[in-house]
Amino acid sequence: MNRWYLIALICFSACKTGVKAQQYAGLSIDNDLFFGKDYYYSSGVFLQYGKTVSPYEKPRAADKFFKDELENKQRKSIHWRLGQQIFNPIGRYDSISDHMDYPFSGYLFLERSEQTHKSDKEILSWGLQLGLSGPPSLSQPIQNTYHRVVLGLPPLSWVDQQAVGLHLGVFGAWTKSVPLFEKVQFTQQMKAALGTHQSFAQLRTGLQWGPLNPLVFFNPLISPSQKGWSAHIGARLSYHAQDYNLSGSLFNDRSPFTLSSNIWRNSLEAGFALRMEQWQFMTIAKTRSRDTPTQRYERHQVLFLSAIHFW
């Protein structure tokens, strides 16, 4: 009798855990028009979806693993992101690429990542990315339609844009927060990516002030029941071994126009996050160093905006 009672209790716990699985969907954008600019990293649009994964939903291959799964308190989450990024020079109407300080380039990608929440202050993640560059990214028609219909501007020349490419990449990250004072925490993230579109290593650090878990700036599923606000200031330092947007492919020379890529880059940022009921809103202002030595201006400003709904 005790055996059947234990089985029923386990089944009930598994169902209960599955019901409480958290999900989210959202829209995020990067754009420099908020700072009166329209060049270099000009635009990014990202659709996001994610959910927590209950350990009880996994198949149990052997009894010896059964107890381990029941005792596993680490939450896991799966994240999907569909994105498009657009890059263009200052002379976006130039018809001769020799005059340009940045190549025309577009990138369309689908990304899947898995995160393990070691605690509410530490996350391990890894993922895969599949993408298209060049005309298949649809960057030229989308940008020119937006310029013509919304801004009332003539279409950009898109002369000698980066070549068509099918890209594959893998990435991983470790993120952790450390409390300093009441409602003030220090966060750090080490991230690395290896792929045909970009290969880099990045250190991101920051200070967060406010009642929200500071890792909301890295993962929407951290402490989803929390409500309130949090402010953020931080910096990123990255080493870029490969950047297809600037230098083209490592395996061929099909790109009609390329420029040298700055290996070391940095970014300063300040942001704000707000959670209310089943919504999270976030904004981060970023100032980026040069991607290539040919850029006319030393820094470039971009604004990140995000709206996410939980259920």
C-alpha positions as CSV (number, residue, x, y, z in Angstrom):
1,M,0.0,0.0,0.0
2,N,2.8,2.3,0.9
3,R,4.4,1.7,-2.6
4,W,1.2,2.8,-4.4
5,Y,0.9,5.8,-2.2
6,L,4.4,6.8,-3.0
7,I,3.8,6.4,-6.8
8,A,0.6,8.5,-6.6
9,L,2.4,11.2,-4.6
10,I,5.2,11.4,-7.2
11,C,2.7,11.6,-10.1
12,F,0.9,14.4,-8.4
13,S,4.1,16.3,-7.8
14,A,5.1,16.0,-11.4
15,C,1.8,17.3,-12.7
16,K,1.8,20.1,-10.2
17,T,5.3,21.1,-11.3
18,G,4.3,21.0,-15.0
19,V,1.4,23.3,-14.4
20,K,3.6,25.9,-12.7
21,A,6.1,26.0,-15.7
22,Q,6.7,29.7,-16.5
23,Q,6.7,31.0,-20.1
24,Y,7.3,34.3,-21.7
25,A,7.2,36.0,-25.1
26,G,8.6,39.4,-26.1
27,L,9.8,41.9,-28.6
28,S,13.2,43.7,-28.3
29,I,14.8,46.3,-30.5
30,D,18.1,48.0,-30.9
31,N,18.1,51.3,-32.8
32,D,20.3,54.4,-33.1
33,L,17.5,56.7,-34.5
34,F,16.7,57.5,-30.9
35,F,20.0,59.4,-30.8
36,G,19.5,61.0,-34.3
37,K,21.8,58.6,-36.1
38,D,21.4,56.0,-38.8
39,Y,24.7,54.3,-39.4
40,Y,27.1,51.5,-38.2
41,Y,24.9,49.2,-36.1
42,S,21.7,50.8,-37.2
43,S,19.0,48.4,-36.2
44,G,18.2,45.1,-34.5
45,V,14.8,43.4,-34.1
46,F,14.4,40.3,-31.9
47,L,11.4,38.1,-31.2
48,Q,11.8,36.0,-28.0
49,Y,10.2,33.0,-26.4
50,G,11.2,31.0,-23.4
51,K,10.0,28.6,-20.7
52,T,11.1,26.8,-17.6
53,V,11.6,23.1,-17.9
54,S,10.6,20.8,-15.1
55,P,13.1,18.0,-14.3
56,Y,10.1,15.7,-13.8
57,E,9.3,16.0,-17.5
58,K,12.4,14.2,-18.5
59,P,12.3,10.4,-19.1
60,R,13.6,8.2,-16.3
61,A,15.8,5.6,-17.8
62,A,16.7,3.8,-14.6
63,D,15.6,3.7,-11.0
64,K,19.0,4.9,-9.7
65,F,18.5,8.2,-11.4
66,F,14.9,8.6,-10.2
67,K,15.8,9.8,-6.7
68,D,18.5,12.1,-8.1
69,E,15.9,13.8,-10.4
70,L,13.4,14.3,-7.6
71,E,16.1,15.9,-5.4
72,N,17.4,18.2,-8.2
73,K,16.6,21.7,-7.2
74,Q,18.2,23.4,-10.2
75,R,15.8,24.9,-12.6
76,K,16.4,24.9,-16.3
77,S,14.9,27.1,-19.0
78,I,14.8,26.9,-22.8
79,H,15.0,30.1,-24.9
80,W,14.4,30.8,-28.6
81,R,15.3,34.1,-30.4
82,L,14.6,35.1,-34.0
83,G,16.5,38.2,-34.9
84,Q,17.6,40.5,-37.7
85,Q,20.5,43.0,-37.5
86,I,21.4,45.7,-40.0
87,F,24.6,47.6,-40.5
88,N,25.4,50.5,-42.8
89,P,28.0,53.3,-43.4
90,I,27.6,57.0,-42.7
91,G,27.5,57.5,-46.5
92,R,24.4,55.3,-46.8
93,Y,23.5,56.8,-50.2
94,D,27.0,56.4,-51.7
95,S,27.2,54.4,-54.9
96,I,30.9,53.8,-54.7
97,S,32.1,51.6,-51.8
98,D,35.5,53.2,-51.7
99,H,33.9,56.2,-50.0
100,M,32.3,54.1,-47.2
101,D,33.6,53.7,-43.6
102,Y,31.5,50.6,-42.9
103,P,30.1,47.8,-45.2
104,F,26.4,47.3,-45.8
105,S,25.6,44.1,-44.0
106,G,22.5,42.2,-42.8
107,Y,22.1,39.2,-40.7
108,L,19.0,37.0,-40.0
109,F,19.3,34.3,-37.4
110,L,17.5,31.7,-35.3
111,E,19.0,30.9,-31.9
112,R,18.2,28.3,-29.2
113,S,19.8,28.4,-25.8
114,E,19.4,26.4,-22.6
115,Q,20.1,27.9,-19.2
116,T,20.7,26.2,-15.9
117,H,19.7,28.3,-12.9
118,K,22.3,27.2,-10.3
119,S,20.6,29.6,-7.9
120,D,18.7,32.9,-8.1
121,K,22.2,34.5,-8.3
122,E,24.0,32.2,-10.8
123,I,23.2,31.0,-14.4
124,L,25.1,28.7,-16.8
125,S,24.0,28.8,-20.4
126,W,24.9,27.4,-23.8
127,G,23.3,27.6,-27.2
128,L,23.3,27.2,-31.0
129,Q,22.7,29.8,-33.7
130,L,21.9,29.4,-37.4
131,G,21.9,32.4,-39.6
132,L,21.9,34.0,-43.1
133,S,23.9,37.0,-44.3
134,G,23.6,39.0,-47.5
135,P,20.4,39.4,-49.5
136,P,18.7,36.3,-48.0
137,S,18.7,38.2,-44.6
138,L,16.1,40.6,-46.2
139,S,17.8,43.5,-44.6
140,Q,17.9,45.7,-47.7
141,P,14.1,45.6,-48.6
142,I,13.1,45.9,-44.9
143,Q,15.3,48.9,-44.2
144,N,14.5,50.6,-47.5
145,T,10.7,50.1,-47.0
146,Y,11.0,51.5,-43.4
147,H,12.9,54.5,-44.7
148,R,10.5,55.2,-47.5
149,V,7.1,54.5,-45.8
150,V,7.8,55.6,-42.2
151,L,10.6,58.2,-42.4
152,G,9.9,59.5,-45.9
153,L,13.5,59.1,-47.0
154,P,15.0,57.8,-50.3
155,P,16.2,54.1,-50.3
156,L,19.8,53.4,-49.2
157,S,22.2,52.3,-51.9
158,W,23.3,49.0,-50.4
159,V,26.2,49.0,-52.8
160,D,28.6,46.0,-52.4
161,Q,26.8,44.5,-49.4
162,Q,28.3,41.6,-47.7
163,A,28.1,38.3,-49.6
164,V,25.5,35.5,-49.1
165,G,26.5,33.1,-46.3
166,L,25.0,30.3,-44.3
167,H,26.3,30.6,-40.7
168,L,26.5,28.2,-37.7
169,G,27.7,29.2,-34.3
170,V,27.8,27.9,-30.7
171,F,28.1,30.0,-27.6
172,G,28.2,29.7,-23.8
173,A,28.0,32.0,-20.8
174,W,28.4,32.1,-17.0
175,T,26.5,34.9,-15.1
176,K,26.6,35.6,-11.4
177,S,25.6,38.4,-9.0
178,V,27.2,39.3,-5.7
179,P,25.4,41.5,-3.1
180,L,27.4,44.6,-2.0
181,F,25.0,46.7,0.0
182,E,21.2,46.7,0.6
183,K,19.6,46.6,-2.8
184,V,23.0,47.1,-4.5
185,Q,24.6,44.2,-6.3
186,F,27.5,43.5,-8.6
187,T,27.0,41.3,-11.6
188,Q,29.4,39.7,-14.0
189,Q,29.1,37.7,-17.1
190,M,31.7,35.8,-19.1
191,K,30.5,34.8,-22.6
192,A,32.2,33.2,-25.6
193,A,31.0,32.4,-29.1
194,L,32.6,30.4,-31.9
195,G,31.0,30.6,-35.4
196,T,31.3,31.5,-39.0
197,H,29.6,34.8,-38.5
198,Q,31.2,36.0,-35.2
199,S,33.8,34.5,-32.8
200,F,34.5,36.5,-29.6
201,A,35.1,36.4,-25.9
202,Q,33.3,39.0,-23.7
203,L,33.4,40.2,-20.1
204,R,30.3,42.1,-19.0
205,T,30.1,43.7,-15.5
206,G,27.7,46.0,-13.8
207,L,26.1,47.5,-10.7
208,Q,22.3,47.1,-10.1
209,W,20.3,49.1,-7.6
210,G,16.7,48.2,-6.7
211,P,14.5,45.4,-5.3
212,L,14.5,43.3,-8.5
213,N,16.9,40.4,-8.9
214,P,19.8,41.9,-10.9
215,L,19.9,38.9,-13.2
216,V,16.7,40.1,-14.9
217,F,19.0,42.0,-17.2
218,F,20.3,38.7,-18.4
219,N,17.4,36.3,-18.2
220,P,13.6,37.2,-18.0
221,L,12.7,34.0,-16.2
222,I,14.8,34.9,-13.1
223,S,12.4,35.5,-10.2
224,P,9.3,36.0,-12.5
225,S,7.0,36.7,-9.6
226,Q,8.9,39.7,-8.4
227,K,7.5,43.2,-9.0
228,G,9.3,46.5,-8.8
229,W,12.2,48.2,-10.6
230,S,15.9,48.0,-10.9
231,A,18.6,50.4,-12.4
232,H,21.7,49.3,-14.0
233,I,25.1,50.7,-15.1
234,G,27.8,48.6,-16.6
235,A,30.5,48.0,-19.2
236,R,31.5,45.3,-21.7
237,L,35.0,44.4,-22.9
238,S,35.3,42.0,-25.8
239,Y,37.9,40.3,-28.0
240,H,36.7,39.7,-31.5
241,A,38.6,37.0,-33.5
242,Q,36.1,37.1,-36.4
243,D,33.4,39.5,-37.6
244,Y,31.8,38.6,-40.9
245,N,30.0,42.0,-41.1
246,L,33.3,43.7,-41.6
247,S,35.9,41.3,-42.9
248,G,33.8,38.7,-44.7
249,S,34.3,34.9,-44.6
250,L,37.5,33.2,-43.3
251,F,37.0,30.5,-46.0
252,N,36.5,32.5,-49.2
253,D,36.8,36.0,-50.7
254,R,33.3,36.4,-52.2
255,S,32.6,39.7,-50.2
256,P,33.0,42.6,-52.7
257,F,33.9,45.1,-49.9
258,T,35.6,44.4,-46.6
259,L,37.4,46.4,-43.9
260,S,39.7,45.4,-41.0
261,S,38.0,44.6,-37.7
262,N,39.1,46.0,-34.3
263,I,40.0,43.1,-32.2
264,W,39.4,44.9,-28.9
265,R,36.1,46.7,-28.3
266,N,34.2,48.1,-25.4
267,S,30.7,49.3,-24.6
268,L,29.3,51.4,-21.7
269,E,25.6,51.1,-20.7
270,A,23.0,52.4,-18.4
271,G,19.5,50.9,-18.1
272,F,16.3,50.5,-16.2
273,A,13.9,47.5,-15.7
274,L,10.3,47.6,-14.5
275,R,8.1,44.6,-13.6
276,M,4.3,44.9,-13.1
277,E,1.9,42.0,-12.9
278,Q,2.7,39.8,-15.9
279,W,4.9,42.3,-17.8
280,Q,8.5,43.3,-17.9
281,F,9.8,46.5,-19.6
282,M,13.4,47.3,-20.0
283,T,15.6,50.0,-21.6
284,I,19.4,50.2,-21.9
285,A,21.3,53.0,-23.5
286,K,24.7,51.9,-24.9
287,T,27.7,53.7,-26.3
288,R,29.9,51.5,-28.4
289,S,33.6,51.9,-29.4
290,R,34.7,51.6,-33.0
291,D,34.1,48.2,-34.7
292,T,36.7,49.1,-37.4
293,P,39.4,51.8,-37.5
294,T,37.8,53.4,-40.6
295,Q,34.7,54.6,-38.6
296,R,34.5,58.3,-38.7
297,Y,33.2,58.7,-35.2
298,E,35.0,57.2,-32.1
299,R,31.7,56.0,-30.4
300,H,28.3,55.1,-31.5
301,Q,25.1,55.2,-29.4
302,V,22.3,52.7,-29.6
303,L,19.1,52.3,-27.5
304,F,17.7,48.9,-26.5
305,L,14.0,48.6,-25.7
306,S,12.2,45.4,-24.6
307,A,8.7,44.4,-23.7
308,I,8.0,40.9,-22.3
309,H,4.8,39.1,-21.2
310,F,4.7,36.2,-18.8
311,W,2.1,33.5,-18.3
